[in-house]
C-alpha cells in the first residue's frame, strides 16, 4: 500500500503539495474547514480524498500543516487530538521560532519547516503542480527535534525538487524578516505615501504616469492584508530590527540628497546595484 | 520629400524613437557622440543616417533631444548652434521644470516633453520598435511655448501610439518624484539595509531565501546609479518632499507594529491593497 500523507489546509501551498505528493505516489488525505472547499479540492484533484473531520488523518504517515500562521500557532484541539502519534508532522509557516514554541511538547515527531514558494494567488483555486521545483525548503530543527522525522521531511522536500537547508529558527526568522516581511512594509509605505497626495492634479498625473517601476516596488505592499499582519505579529522583533536598519539606510540616502552630496549618492547607488545580484543569486528572476 | 527628424542620442529612448519614426515615414538623422555608436546605430537600423557632427541636423523639421539629464540641462554650445531656428525641438527628460528653465530663451520652438516608457536596458543596443505604444507622453507647456510647436509634438506622440497629456512642469515633477524617483530610493534603501546584515549565517540565509517579493521590491534600487543621481539632483525639492511623505507613512506602519496594534496594521494594509489598483489603472502590469 502506498504511503499516506495528510495535508491540512488546501490553499496555495497545501493544494500544490497535494498535487505534487500524489504525482510522487503518495495517497493524499486533505483536511479542510468547509464542505464547499472540500468539494472544489476534490474536483481540482488536489487530493485523493478530503474531509472536514480531523479523524480522517488517522492512517497518515506524514501530516503537513499548511495553515495560516494564526491557526498554526493556536491549533484546534480536535486537530491536535487527531494527529497520529507515530506520524511525522511538519508545517509550512514563514516564521519558525513561534511555531517551535507552540509545537514543541505537543507532538514528538514535529519538524518546523518552511518551503519558500509562492504566487500572488490564494485559496483552493491557487494550488499548482511543480510549485516547489528548484525552490528552497528550510527546516529549523532544535534539540527536541526527532532526527528520523527530520530525515523524512528532507526526503519529501528533495523528492519535490526543493533545495534543502537547515538553520536555527531565530536566524531563519531574521533572514525572512529582511527579505520577505520588511519588503511588505517598505512597499506598503510607498503606496501609502503616494495615496496621501492631496493635490488632485498631481494625484491624477501620478495615476496616469505610474509605470513598471512603481508597479514592481508597490507589488508586495498591495498584497493580502491578513498575510502582512500575520507576518508582522508573529515575527515582531525581527521585523522591528529590520525596520530600524531600513530607516537608517533610507536616512543615509536622504542625507546625501539633502546635502547635494551627489558623489555620495552615486557611491550608495553603485553599492546597491552591486548588492542586488548577490542577494538574488538563487531567486527566480520574474522581471529582470 | 519626407519630413526629416533629428534624434540626438541613440540610447533606449532615442534608438526606439528612431525605429518608430522611420516606420511612420520620417527620414531620421541621428547625432551621437562617438563614431563606434554611430556605426552600431546604423547597423541596427535605428536611423536613416547618423553623424557625430551637430551640423547634420541642418535639414531637420523636428529635433528630439534624447540626452541624459545632465547633458540636456547643460547643452553643448555646438549643438545649440546647429539646431535649425524653424525646427520644432523637444526633449524626453524625466524632469521638466529644470529643462524649461534651461531651454526657455534658447530656442523659440522648444517644447518640454516626456514620453513615459522604458526597460532596464540602456545604450545603442537597447532601442526597441513599438516601445511607446500605449504609453503616456506628457508635455509641460508654459507661457513661452509656441502652440504650433506643441501641436507638432502632440501629433508625433499620438502617431507613435502614445496617450497624450499636458500639465504644469511643477505638477509633472512632483508626480514623477512620487511614482518614479521615490521608488528608486525606497528600493535602494531596502538593498542597503539587507546588505548591512553582518551575521554571516543570516546573510547566507537571506541570499538563499530571497524570492520574487524581494526581487520586485529591490529592482529599481539596483538600477543604473547615474540615472538615480540625475533624477535626485535635477528633481531635488520634489524628491525631498516625497521622502518626507514616505518617512511619515513608514512611521505609521512601524508604530502599529511597535504597539502591537494589529487592527491598525490590518486597516493600513487594507488601504494600500485598495490603493494599488487605483494607481496602476494605466500601467502595464509586467508582474501581476
Contacts between the chains, C-beta under 8 A, distances in Angstrom:
chain1	res1	chain2	res2	distance
A	116	B	209	5.3
A	116	B	211	5.6
A	117	B	211	7.9
A	118	B	211	6.9
A	118	B	212	7.5
A	118	B	213	7.8
A	120	B	288	6.6
A	135	B	211	7.9
A	136	B	208	5.4
A	136	B	209	5.7
A	138	B	205	7.6
A	138	B	208	7.7
A	138	B	209	6.9
A	163	B	208	7.6
A	165	B	205	7.5
A	165	B	208	5.9
A	167	B	201	6.6
A	167	B	205	5.6
A	168	B	201	7.4
A	171	B	199	7.3
A	171	B	201	5.0
A	171	B	202	5.2
A	171	B	205	5.9
A	172	B	205	6.3
A	174	B	197	8.0
A	174	B	199	7.5
A	174	B	202	5.0
A	175	B	202	5.0
A	175	B	203	7.9
A	175	B	205	3.6
A	175	B	206	4.4
A	175	B	209	5.7
A	176	B	209	6.3
A	178	B	193	7.2
A	178	B	194	4.9
A	178	B	197	6.3
A	178	B	202	7.5
A	178	B	206	5.2
A	179	B	194	6.4
A	179	B	206	4.9
A	179	B	209	5.8
A	179	B	210	4.5
A	179	B	211	7.2
A	179	B	213	7.7
A	179	B	214	4.4
A	180	B	209	7.3
A	180	B	211	6.8
A	180	B	213	5.8
A	180	B	214	6.7
A	182	B	190	6.9
A	182	B	193	7.1
A	182	B	194	7.9
A	183	B	190	6.2
A	183	B	213	5.4
A	183	B	214	5.6
A	183	B	217	4.0
A	183	B	218	7.6
A	184	B	213	7.4
A	185	B	250	7.1
A	185	B	253	5.1
A	185	B	254	7.4
A	185	B	257	7.7
A	186	B	186	6.2
A	186	B	187	8.0
A	186	B	189	7.6
A	186	B	190	5.3
A	186	B	217	6.3
A	186	B	250	7.3
A	187	B	186	8.0
A	187	B	217	5.3
A	188	B	253	6.2
A	188	B	268	6.8
A	188	B	269	5.9
A	188	B	272	4.3
A	189	B	186	7.6
A	189	B	246	6.1
A	189	B	249	4.3
A	189	B	250	3.9
A	189	B	252	8.0
A	189	B	253	5.7
A	190	B	182	6.9
A	190	B	183	6.3
A	190	B	186	5.3
A	190	B	246	6.6
A	190	B	249	7.7
A	191	B	272	4.1
A	191	B	275	4.8
A	191	B	276	5.7
A	191	B	279	7.2
A	192	B	249	3.9
A	192	B	252	7.1
A	192	B	253	7.4
A	192	B	268	6.8
A	192	B	271	7.0
A	192	B	272	5.7
A	192	B	275	7.4
A	193	B	178	7.2
A	193	B	182	7.1
A	193	B	242	6.9
A	193	B	245	4.3
A	193	B	246	4.2
A	193	B	248	7.4
A	193	B	249	4.3
A	194	B	178	4.9
A	194	B	179	6.4
A	194	B	182	7.9
A	194	B	275	7.4
A	194	B	279	6.2
A	195	B	271	7.1
A	195	B	272	7.3
A	195	B	275	4.4
A	195	B	279	7.6
A	196	B	245	5.7
A	196	B	248	7.8
A	196	B	249	6.7
A	197	B	174	8.0
A	197	B	178	6.3
A	197	B	245	7.5
A	199	B	171	7.3
A	199	B	174	7.5
A	201	B	167	6.6
A	201	B	168	7.5
A	201	B	171	5.0
A	202	B	171	5.2
A	202	B	174	4.9
A	202	B	175	5.0
A	202	B	178	7.5
A	203	B	175	7.9
A	205	B	138	7.6
A	205	B	165	7.5
A	205	B	167	5.6
A	205	B	171	5.9
A	205	B	172	6.3
A	205	B	175	3.6
A	206	B	175	4.3
A	206	B	178	5.2
A	206	B	179	4.9
A	206	B	279	6.6
A	207	B	278	6.8
A	207	B	279	5.5
A	207	B	281	6.1
A	207	B	282	6.8
A	208	B	136	5.4
A	208	B	138	7.7
A	208	B	163	7.6
A	208	B	165	5.9
A	208	B	282	5.8
A	209	B	116	5.3
A	209	B	136	5.7
A	209	B	138	6.9
A	209	B	175	5.7
A	209	B	176	6.3
A	209	B	179	5.8
A	209	B	180	7.3
A	210	B	179	4.5
A	210	B	279	5.0
A	210	B	280	5.7
A	210	B	282	7.1
A	210	B	283	4.8
A	211	B	116	5.6
A	211	B	117	7.9
A	211	B	118	6.9
A	211	B	135	7.9
A	211	B	179	7.2
A	211	B	180	6.8
A	211	B	283	5.5
A	211	B	284	7.6
A	212	B	118	7.5
A	212	B	283	6.7
A	212	B	284	6.2
A	212	B	286	5.0
A	213	B	118	7.8
A	213	B	179	7.7
A	213	B	180	5.8
A	213	B	183	5.3
A	213	B	184	7.4
A	213	B	219	7.5
A	213	B	220	4.5
A	214	B	179	4.4
A	214	B	180	6.7
A	214	B	183	5.6
A	214	B	279	7.0
A	214	B	280	7.3
A	214	B	283	6.8
A	215	B	280	5.5
A	215	B	283	5.1
A	215	B	284	7.7
A	215	B	285	6.0
A	215	B	286	6.4
A	215	B	287	7.1
A	216	B	216	4.4
A	216	B	217	7.2
A	216	B	219	4.9
A	216	B	220	6.7
A	216	B	286	7.1
A	216	B	287	6.4
A	217	B	183	4.0
A	217	B	186	6.3
A	217	B	187	5.3
A	217	B	216	7.2
A	217	B	217	5.9
A	217	B	219	7.3
A	217	B	220	5.9
A	218	B	183	7.6
A	218	B	272	8.0
A	218	B	276	5.5
A	218	B	279	7.3
A	218	B	280	7.6
A	219	B	213	7.5
A	219	B	216	4.9
A	219	B	217	7.3
A	219	B	276	7.8
A	219	B	287	6.5
A	220	B	213	4.5
A	220	B	216	6.7
A	220	B	217	5.9
A	221	B	269	7.9
A	221	B	272	5.2
A	221	B	276	7.3
A	222	B	272	5.7
A	222	B	273	5.2
A	222	B	275	7.1
A	222	B	276	3.1
A	222	B	277	7.5
A	223	B	273	6.8
A	224	B	273	7.4
A	225	B	266	5.2
A	225	B	269	3.6
A	225	B	270	4.7
A	225	B	273	5.7
A	226	B	266	7.4
A	228	B	265	7.1
A	228	B	266	7.9
A	228	B	269	4.5
A	229	B	262	5.3
A	229	B	265	5.3
A	229	B	266	4.9
A	229	B	269	6.7
A	232	B	257	5.1
A	232	B	262	7.8
A	232	B	265	6.0
A	233	B	257	8.0
A	233	B	260	7.2
A	233	B	262	5.3
A	233	B	265	7.8
A	236	B	257	6.2
A	236	B	260	7.3
A	239	B	257	6.1
A	240	B	254	7.5
A	240	B	257	6.1
A	240	B	258	6.6
A	242	B	193	6.9
A	243	B	250	7.7
A	243	B	254	5.2
A	243	B	257	7.3
A	245	B	193	4.3
A	245	B	196	5.7
A	245	B	197	7.6
A	246	B	189	6.0
A	246	B	190	6.6
A	246	B	193	4.2
A	246	B	250	7.9
A	247	B	250	7.2
A	247	B	254	7.8
A	248	B	193	7.3
A	248	B	196	7.8
A	249	B	189	4.3
A	249	B	190	7.7
A	249	B	192	3.9
A	249	B	193	4.3
A	249	B	196	6.7
A	250	B	185	7.1
A	250	B	186	7.3
A	250	B	189	3.9
A	250	B	243	7.7
A	250	B	246	7.9
A	250	B	247	7.2
A	250	B	250	7.9
A	252	B	189	8.0
A	252	B	192	7.1
A	253	B	185	5.1
A	253	B	188	6.2
A	253	B	189	5.7
A	253	B	192	7.4
A	254	B	185	7.4
A	254	B	240	7.5
A	254	B	243	5.2
A	254	B	247	7.8
A	257	B	185	7.8
A	257	B	232	5.1
A	257	B	236	6.2
A	257	B	239	6.1
A	257	B	240	6.1
A	257	B	243	7.2
A	258	B	240	6.6
A	260	B	233	7.3
A	260	B	236	7.3
A	262	B	229	5.3
A	262	B	232	7.8
A	262	B	233	5.3
A	265	B	228	7.1
A	265	B	229	5.4
A	265	B	232	6.0
A	265	B	233	7.8
A	266	B	225	5.2
A	266	B	226	7.4
A	266	B	228	7.9
A	266	B	229	4.9
A	268	B	188	6.8
A	268	B	192	6.8
A	269	B	188	6.0
A	269	B	221	7.9
A	269	B	225	3.6
A	269	B	228	4.5
A	269	B	229	6.7
A	270	B	225	4.8
A	271	B	192	7.0
A	271	B	195	7.0
A	272	B	188	4.3
A	272	B	191	4.0
A	272	B	192	5.6
A	272	B	195	7.3
A	272	B	218	8.0
A	272	B	221	5.2
A	272	B	222	5.8
A	273	B	222	5.2
A	273	B	223	6.8
A	273	B	224	7.4
A	273	B	225	5.7
A	275	B	191	4.8
A	275	B	192	7.4
A	275	B	194	7.4
A	275	B	195	4.4
A	275	B	222	7.1
A	276	B	191	5.7
A	276	B	218	5.5
A	276	B	219	7.8
A	276	B	221	7.3
A	276	B	222	3.1
A	277	B	222	7.6
A	278	B	207	6.8
A	279	B	191	7.2
A	279	B	194	6.1
A	279	B	195	7.6
A	279	B	206	6.5
A	279	B	207	5.5
A	279	B	210	5.1
A	279	B	214	7.0
A	279	B	218	7.3
A	280	B	210	5.7
A	280	B	214	7.3
A	280	B	215	5.6
A	280	B	218	7.6
A	281	B	207	6.1
A	282	B	207	6.7
A	282	B	208	5.8
A	282	B	210	7.1
A	283	B	210	4.8
A	283	B	211	5.6
A	283	B	212	6.7
A	283	B	214	6.8
A	283	B	215	5.1
A	284	B	211	7.6
A	284	B	212	6.2
A	284	B	215	7.7
A	285	B	215	6.1
A	286	B	212	5.0
A	286	B	215	6.4
A	286	B	216	7.2
A	286	B	287	5.4
A	287	B	215	7.0
A	287	B	216	6.4
A	287	B	219	6.5
A	287	B	286	5.4
A	287	B	287	4.6
A	288	B	120	6.6
